[in-house]
Amino acid sequence: MLAFTNAKEKQSPTIIGAGCKLTGDIKTDHTVQIHGHVVGNITADTVVIGRGGKVVGKVIAANLFLHGTLDGPATVSTANIFSNAQMTGTLAYYTLNITGNTGLECKLTKRKDRKND
């Protein structure tokens, strides 16, 4: 089944599917789902990196759901890190939720800047 959107639909997600490799930056006000491989920076409201997904670059988001691999820094409001997740770099967050045994090899830093960013 294919999903199509039109100009009136303002909430369509950006999806990088399994087996797809994208080199370049992604910037959106909505959700980005990564199931493939992205080399570049991602700025979005919500970033979901799926189990087979990998991002090499910086992530800036209100919400991060990390099931796959993130090689690079992330600045988020809420980070949700799930079992089998891998991350290197610095994770700056207001709220951190870790579920299961993860492969975090990153620096964790609680954000002290204003929460309304």
Residue, then its C-alpha position, 0 to 999 in steps of 0.5 A: m500500500l502506498a501513501f500519498t499526500n497533497a498540499k493540504e496535508k501538513q503532517s506527512p512524515t519523511i521516511i528513508g526506507a531500509g536499503c536506501k542511502l541518503t547523503g545530505d541534510i534533512k530539515t522539517d517541522h514534522t517527523v523523520q523516520i530513518h530505516g536506511h542510512v543517512v549521512g548528514n544532519i537532521t533537524a525535525d520535531t521528531v526523529v525515529i531511527g529504526r533498528g536497521g537505521k543509521v545516521v552519521g551526523k548531527v540530530i536536532a529534535a524535540n523528540l528522539f526515538l533511537h532503536g538503531t545507530l547514531d554516530g554524531p551529536a544530538t540535541v533534543s528535548t526528550a531522548n528515548i533510547f531502546s535496547n540494541a541502540q548504538m550511539t557515539g557523540t554527545l547527547a544533550y537532553y532535558t528528559l532521558n528514557i533508557t529501556g534495556n541494554t543499549g550500546l551507548e558510548c556517548k557523553l550524556t549532558k543534561r541541557k541547562d538552556r531554556k526548554n522552549d527552544 
